[in-house]
Amino acid sequence: MSSPPPPQAVPGSRRLPLEGLRVVEFTHMVMGPTCGLVLADLGAEVIKIEPLEGDNTRRLLGSGAGFFSTFNRNKKSLAVDVKDPRGLKIVRDLVAHADVFSENFKGGAMERLGLGVEALKALNPRLIHVSHKGFLPGPYEHRTALDEVVQMMGGLAYMTGPEGRPLRAGSSVNDIMGGLFGAIGVLAALLQRQQDGQGGQVQSALFENNVFLVAQHMMQFAVTGKPAAPMPSRISAWALYDVFTVRDDEQIFLCAVSDAQWQVLCDEFGWQDLYGDARLGSNNDRVRARHWLIDDLRARFKPFTKQELAARFEKRGLPYAPITRPEELFQDPHLLQTGGLTPTTVAADASGAGRAIETLTPLLPFALDGQRLPLRSDAPQLGADGPELLADLGYSAEEQAELTAQGVLRVPVPRT
C-alpha cells in the first residue's frame, strides 16, 4: 500500500481559515509575536505596530538574533509614534475596524496610551482583546517576568537541571507556548462572538503556562507522595531510555519502553541471557534493576558505531534518536521532503534593508487537509506597509509625507 503524499506548503483552492480577519498587534519579543504568528499563518491580516526605531528584537544579538525573523512572518509593519496624538489616531482608526488587538506590555502601559481594554471596547465593541503577561491577575502581577524567571520560580528549571543546578530549558518554551495559548483563547473568543456578537478579553501568562508544563510532576507528587526528582536523576518509567556513548565517543539516544520492545531488542542483538533473566521479566522489574542493568547495557552498546545502532533500531522499529544540533535541522531529510521547512529571506539589520540572507524556516507543525500553512510573506521591513495602510484610512500621499517628515511615521528603506 503506497503512503499518502506529504503535506504541501502551498495554499490550495480553499481559503485559509482566518482570511478576512484583521489583527492589530502591539507586541514585542517572543510571547505576543508568537500569538500573532499563529493567527497570521492561519490567514489573518496581522498589522504589527512598531516604534519608529523598530521592534527591539530586530537588533538583538546572540540567542535573540533569530527572534524577529522567526516570529514575524506573514505580518505587515507600521512604524508610528503612538505618543504623538496623530500617531495614536492612526492606530485607533485601525483598531476601530479590527477583529483582534494583541499586546504584551507591562500592566498600565496600554491604558496610559489610551489603548486599554475599556477604551478599545468603547471604540469597537466587537473587538477581541488578548494580552500576554508575566502573571495572570493576582499577588504576582506587578512583577517583571521573563521566560527564565518563571522557569526558575515555576519548577521547570529545577526539573531540567541536575541536583543543585537549576537549568532553563534550551528554548523560549514559556514565551512560545504562552503565545500559543493566547492564540487558542482568541479562536475561542471569536467563536463566542459568533454566538453573541460581543467582543471579549483573553489573558495568557508566562507563569501559569510554566505551571501547566510541570503539572505532571505536581500530580506525580499527589499520586505517590514523593517529590519528583530532577530529570537527570529521576527514576525513569523505563529501564532502557537514555543517551549512550558508543564507539568513537559518539552519542545516541536509545529506548525500549515495552515488554515487546525489550524482546525485539534482545532478539536483534542476541542477548538471550538478558531476555531469560528472571530479574528482568517485566518493564517494572527492569526499572527496579536499572542500578546495574544500565551499566551492563552501556558496556554492550559501546563497541557499536552510532550509525550501526541507528540502522538496527530502525530495522526493528525500536525508538532511537541522533543527538542533533539545531543547525543540522536545515539538512534533515524528513523536514525537507515533507515541506516542513520553507525558503525565506531575512535581513541582517534593524530596518530590514541592507544585506539579505536566503535561508529556510520551519512552518507551524500541523497540516490542514494535507497542506502545511504557507509562508505568504517574509518578516516585514520596518514600516513597509505604512503607505498602503494609511492610504486605506484615507491619508493622501502628501499627508503621509508630512507625517513622515515630522517624525510621526517611518517609511521603509529599500532592501539591497
C-alpha positions in Angstrom: 0.0 0.0 0.0 1.5 3.3 -1.0 1.9 6.1 1.5 -0.1 9.3 1.2 1.7 12.3 -0.4 3.4 14.6 2.1 1.7 17.8 3.1 2.5 20.7 0.8 3.4 24.2 1.9 1.2 25.9 -0.7 -2.3 27.2 -0.5 -5.0 25.1 -2.2 -8.3 26.1 -3.6 -9.8 26.7 -0.2 -9.3 29.9 1.7 -7.1 30.0 4.8 -9.2 29.7 7.9 -8.7 33.3 9.2 -8.8 35.1 5.9 -10.7 38.4 6.3 -9.7 38.7 9.9 -7.7 41.8 10.9 -5.4 41.8 13.9 -3.6 44.9 15.3 -0.5 43.6 17.1 1.1 45.8 19.7 3.7 43.3 20.9 7.4 42.7 21.1 10.0 40.0 22.0 8.5 36.4 21.6 5.3 35.7 23.5 3.0 38.3 21.9 4.6 37.9 18.4 4.0 34.1 18.6 0.3 34.6 19.1 0.3 36.9 16.0 2.4 34.4 14.1 -0.2 31.7 14.6 -3.1 34.0 13.5 -1.1 35.3 10.6 -0.2 31.8 9.4 -3.8 30.9 9.6 -4.6 33.7 7.2 -5.4 36.7 9.3 -4.1 40.2 8.3 -1.8 40.9 11.2 -0.6 44.6 11.4 2.5 44.9 13.6 2.7 48.3 15.2 6.3 49.2 15.8 8.1 52.3 17.3 10.0 54.4 14.8 13.2 52.6 15.7 11.6 49.2 15.2 10.9 46.2 17.5 13.9 45.7 19.8 14.2 42.1 18.6 15.3 43.4 15.2 18.6 44.4 16.9 19.2 41.6 19.4 22.5 39.6 19.2 23.4 36.1 20.5 20.4 33.9 21.4 18.0 36.6 20.4 19.3 37.0 16.8 16.7 34.8 15.3 13.7 36.2 17.2 12.3 38.7 14.7 12.6 36.6 11.6 11.1 33.5 13.4 8.0 35.1 14.9 7.0 37.9 12.5 6.5 36.3 9.1 3.2 36.8 7.2 2.7 40.2 9.0 2.6 43.8 8.0 4.6 46.5 9.7 3.5 50.0 10.5 6.2 52.2 12.2 4.4 55.0 14.0 5.0 57.2 17.1 1.9 56.4 19.2 2.9 59.1 21.8 2.1 61.7 19.2 -1.7 62.2 19.0 -1.6 61.9 15.2 0.1 58.5 15.5 -2.3 57.4 18.2 -5.2 58.3 15.9 -3.9 56.1 13.2 -3.7 53.1 15.5 -7.2 53.8 16.9 -8.6 54.1 13.3 -7.1 50.7 12.5 -8.5 49.2 15.7 -11.9 50.6 15.0 -12.2 48.2 12.1 -10.2 45.3 13.5 -11.2 41.9 15.0 -8.4 41.4 17.4 -6.0 43.6 19.4 -2.9 41.9 20.8 -0.5 43.4 23.3 2.2 42.2 25.8 3.4 45.3 27.6 3.6 45.8 31.3 0.3 46.5 33.2 -0.9 50.1 32.8 1.2 50.8 29.6 -1.7 50.5 27.2 -4.0 52.5 29.5 -1.6 55.4 29.6 -1.5 55.4 25.8 -5.3 55.4 25.6 -5.3 51.8 24.3 -6.5 50.0 27.3 -9.2 47.4 27.3 -12.1 49.7 28.2 -11.1 52.4 25.8 -10.8 49.9 22.9 -14.1 48.3 23.9 -15.9 51.6 23.7 -14.2 52.2 20.3 -15.1 48.7 18.9 -17.5 46.6 21.0 -16.8 43.5 18.8 -13.0 43.6 19.4 -11.2 40.6 20.9 -8.5 41.9 23.2 -5.7 39.5 24.0 -3.0 40.4 26.5 0.2 38.4 27.2 1.7 39.0 30.6 4.1 37.5 33.1 1.3 36.6 35.5 -2.5 36.5 35.5 -4.1 39.0 37.9 -3.1 38.3 41.5 -0.3 38.8 44.0 2.5 38.4 41.4 1.0 40.5 38.6 3.2 43.6 39.5 6.4 41.6 39.0 8.5 41.8 35.8 8.7 38.3 34.3 10.8 36.7 31.6 10.9 33.1 30.4 13.8 32.3 32.6 12.3 34.0 35.6 9.2 31.8 35.5 11.2 28.7 34.7 13.1 29.2 38.0 10.0 30.0 40.1 7.7 27.6 38.4 9.7 24.4 38.9 10.8 23.8 35.3 14.5 24.8 35.8 14.6 22.6 38.9 13.3 19.6 36.9 15.6 20.3 33.9 19.0 20.6 35.7 20.9 18.1 37.8 20.6 18.3 41.6 21.6 21.7 42.9 22.0 23.1 39.4 18.7 24.5 38.1 18.8 24.9 34.4 16.5 26.7 32.0 15.1 24.7 29.0 17.0 25.2 25.8 14.3 27.2 24.1 11.8 30.0 24.9 9.3 27.4 25.9 7.0 29.6 28.0 7.1 32.5 25.7 6.2 30.4 22.7 3.6 28.3 24.5 2.1 31.4 26.2 1.6 32.9 22.7 0.0 29.6 21.5 -2.4 29.7 24.4 -3.2 33.3 23.6 -4.0 32.3 20.1 -6.2 29.5 21.3 -8.0 31.9 23.5 -8.5 34.3 20.6 -10.0 31.5 18.5 -12.4 30.5 21.3 -13.4 34.2 21.8 -14.1 34.5 18.0 -16.4 31.5 18.2 -18.1 33.0 21.2 -18.5 36.3 19.3 -20.3 34.4 16.5 -22.9 33.4 19.1 -23.5 36.7 21.0 -22.0 39.3 18.7 -19.8 40.7 21.5 -16.1 41.1 21.8 -14.1 39.6 24.7 -10.9 39.7 26.6 -8.3 36.9 26.6 -5.4 36.7 29.0 -2.3 34.5 28.8 0.6 34.4 31.2 4.1 33.0 31.4 4.0 31.8 35.0 0.7 30.0 34.6 1.9 28.4 31.4 5.0 27.2 33.2 2.9 25.7 35.9 0.9 23.8 33.3 4.2 22.4 31.9 5.2 21.0 35.3 1.7 19.8 36.2 2.7 16.2 35.5 5.3 16.5 38.2 2.9 18.1 40.6 0.5 15.3 40.1 3.2 12.7 40.4 3.7 14.0 44.0 0.0 14.0 44.6 -0.2 10.3 43.5 3.0 8.9 45.0 3.5 11.3 48.0 7.2 11.6 46.8 8.6 14.8 45.2 9.6 14.4 41.6 13.4 14.2 41.1 15.1 16.4 38.5 15.2 14.8 35.1 18.9 13.9 35.2 18.4 11.9 38.5 14.8 10.8 38.0 13.6 7.3 38.4 12.7 6.6 34.8 9.5 4.8 33.9 11.6 2.6 31.5 14.9 0.8 32.1 16.2 1.5 28.6 15.6 5.2 27.9 18.9 7.0 27.9 21.8 8.6 26.0 24.6 6.1 25.3 28.2 6.9 24.4 29.3 4.4 21.8 32.3 3.9 19.5 34.4 6.9 18.8 32.7 8.7 21.7 29.6 9.5 19.7 26.3 9.6 21.4 22.8 8.3 20.6 19.5 8.1 22.5 18.1 4.5 22.6 14.8 3.2 24.0 12.8 0.1 24.7 9.7 1.1 26.5 7.6 -2.0 26.5 8.0 -5.7 27.1 7.5 -6.4 23.4 10.3 -3.9 22.5 12.6 -5.5 25.1 12.1 -8.8 23.5 12.8 -7.4 20.0 15.9 -5.7 21.3 17.3 -8.9 22.9 16.5 -10.8 19.8 18.2 -8.3 17.5 21.4 -8.3 19.4 21.3 -12.0 20.5 21.1 -11.1 24.2 19.2 -14.2 25.3 21.0 -14.0 28.7 19.1 -10.8 29.4 15.8 -11.9 28.0 16.0 -15.1 30.0 17.0 -13.3 33.3 14.1 -13.7 35.7 15.0 -10.4 37.3 14.2 -8.6 34.0 10.8 -10.3 33.2 8.7 -7.1 33.1 9.3 -3.4 32.5 8.8 -2.6 36.2 11.3 -5.4 37.0 13.8 -3.8 34.7 13.2 -0.4 36.2 14.0 -1.9 39.7 17.1 -3.5 38.2 18.3 -0.3 36.5 21.0 0.4 39.0 23.0 -2.5 37.5 21.2 -3.0 34.1 22.0 0.4 32.7 25.8 -0.1 33.2 25.5 -3.5 31.6 23.7 -2.0 28.6 26.3 0.8 28.3 29.0 -1.8 28.0 27.1 -3.8 25.4 26.4 -0.8 23.2 29.8 0.7 23.5 31.5 -1.3 20.6 28.9 -0.3 18.0 29.0 2.8 15.9 26.2 5.3 16.1 25.2 4.6 12.5 25.1 0.8 13.1 22.9 1.2 16.1 20.6 3.6 14.3 20.2 1.2 11.4 19.5 -1.8 13.6 17.0 0.1 15.7 15.3 1.4 12.6 15.1 -2.0 11.0 13.3 -3.5 14.0 11.0 -0.5 14.7 12.7 0.4 18.0 12.8 4.0 19.1 16.1 5.9 18.9 17.3 9.4 18.1 20.6 11.0 17.0 21.8 13.9 19.2 21.1 16.7 16.8 22.1 20.3 16.9 19.7 23.0 15.7 21.7 24.0 12.7 21.7 20.4 11.5 17.9 20.5 11.1 18.3 22.6 7.9 19.5 19.4 6.2 17.0 17.0 7.9 15.7 14.7 5.1 12.2 14.3 6.7 11.7 18.1 7.0 13.0 18.7 3.5 10.9 16.0 1.9 7.6 16.8 3.7 7.7 20.6 3.3 8.4 21.3 7.0 10.9 23.9 6.0 10.2 26.7 3.6 12.5 29.2 1.9 12.6 32.7 3.4 14.7 35.9 3.2 15.8 37.5 6.4 17.5 40.8 6.8 20.7 41.4 8.7 20.0 44.8 10.1 17.4 46.6 12.2 15.4 48.3 9.4 15.1 45.2 7.3 17.1 46.8 4.5 20.7 46.1 3.7 22.1 42.6 3.4 19.6 39.9 2.7 20.1 36.3 3.8 18.4 33.4 2.0 17.6 30.5 4.3 14.9 28.1 5.4 12.4 28.4 8.3 10.1 25.9 10.0 6.4 26.1 9.4 3.8 25.5 12.0 3.8 21.9 13.0 0.4 20.8 11.6 -1.3 20.3 8.3 -4.9 21.1 7.3 -6.4 18.8 4.6 -2.9 17.6 3.8 -1.4 21.1 3.4 1.0 23.0 5.6 0.1 26.6 6.2 2.2 28.6 3.7 4.7 31.4 4.1 3.0 34.2 2.3 5.5 37.0 3.1 8.8 37.2 5.0 9.2 39.1 8.2 8.5 42.7 7.1 10.8 45.6 6.7 10.3 48.2 9.3 7.3 50.4 8.3 7.0 48.5 4.9 3.2 48.6 4.9 2.6 52.1 6.3 1.8 53.7 2.9 -0.8 51.1 1.9 -2.4 51.0 5.4 -2.7 54.8 5.6 -4.0 55.1 2.1 -6.8 52.7 3.1 -7.5 55.0 6.0 -7.9 57.9 3.6 -4.5 59.6 4.1 -3.1 61.2 0.9 0.5 60.8 -0.2 1.1 64.4 0.8 -0.3 63.9 4.3 1.8 60.8 4.7 4.9 62.6 3.5 4.2 65.4 6.1 3.7 62.9 8.9 7.0 61.2 7.9 8.9 64.5 7.8 7.5 65.4 11.2 8.7 62.1 12.7 5.3 60.5 13.2 5.7 57.8 10.6 8.7 55.9 9.2 8.8 54.5 5.7 10.9 51.6 4.7 14.4 51.8 3.2 14.7 49.8 0.0 16.4 46.4 0.6 19.6 45.8 -1.3 
